[in-house]
């Protein structure tokens, strides 16, 4: 899962399935209480669990937001960490075999391959790469059509999780990572 209040990406797959199911949940807004946001995550995860038992939960580690991390506030930090802890708690309550936080750079390296950041020819500084766009592009290579980058990133985390659990899912058998991503 790629957890956030306004657009939480989710993806699920079982070895019995031909491909993943995925989407985006809106867990709240600036007017939603923290408890309401975490309760909505619980509800959404439970609904998917009713469709098929969830055995493992992988979610992106919340970014360390704070001084020097750009524009943020305490509520954003509370929401991101609270969602992560609620995913952990839900996984434990449902007796999932594995509940694991995944570092953003780890799943991206696995899903996107090596990313060579180009340099500006005039300044020599590295140019910012649109990693969210690259996740959307990679999903397209697998034949998936995520509606938002949060869904694409959840699919990337799912792909990482399948590999971490020793599975070669059908999409990996059909479309190996054959190129290095650069700038878009």
Secondary structure, DSSP 8 states (H G I E B T S, - for coil): -B--SS-EEEEE--TTSSS-EEEEE----TTS-HHHHHHHHHHHHHHHHHHS---EEEEE-----STTSSS--HHHHHHHHHHHHHHHHHHHHTT-SEEEEE-HHHHHHHHH--B---B-TTT--B----HHHHHHHHHHHTT---SSHHHHHHHHHHHHHHHHTT---HHHHHS---S-B---
